[in-house]
């Protein structure tokens, strides 16, 4: 049972840590606009479409 609770704790800690990293990156990007637009994972165009000035058209 203790292994189960440890596993839950580790998963929660990793998830919370990743959320903190994303938030820190957003704050840093907001303070440094000269570095360009932030590209977050999972957003924007993928491999199956072409980007054109703010839109994503399927190929």
N, C-alpha and C positions, 0 to 999 in steps of 0.2 A: 504493500500500500504506500509505503514511503517513496518508492521509486515512481509511482504514479503521480504523487503530489509534487515531487521534484521536477518531473517532466512537464507538468502543467505550469509550474513556476518558471521554468526555463523558457517555455514557449511564450508565456505572457511577457517576460522580461525582454525577449528578443523583439516581439511585436511592438512593445512600448518604446524600445530603443530605436527601432526603425522609424516610428512616427516622430520621435524627437529629432532624428537626423533630417527627415524631410522638412520639418518645421524650421530647423536651424538653416537649412539650405535656402528656404524661401525668404527668411529674414535677411540672410546674407545677400541674396540676389536683389532684394528690394533696396538695400543700402548701397549696392554697387551696380547701377544700371548700365555703366559703361562696358560691362562684360557681355552684354547682349541678353536676348530673351532666354528665359529658363525653359528647358525642354525636360518635362517630367516623363518618367517611364510610363508607357501605356497610353499616352496622349498623342494626338497628331496623326500624321499619316503613317501607315504601315507599309509593308512590301507590296500590297495588292492595289495601291492607288497612287496617283500623282498629285502633288500639292501645287496649287496655283493661287497665289495671293489670298491666303486665308481660307481656302476651300479645299476639300479633298474629293477628287473625282475618281470613281472606279475606272480601272483600265479595261 
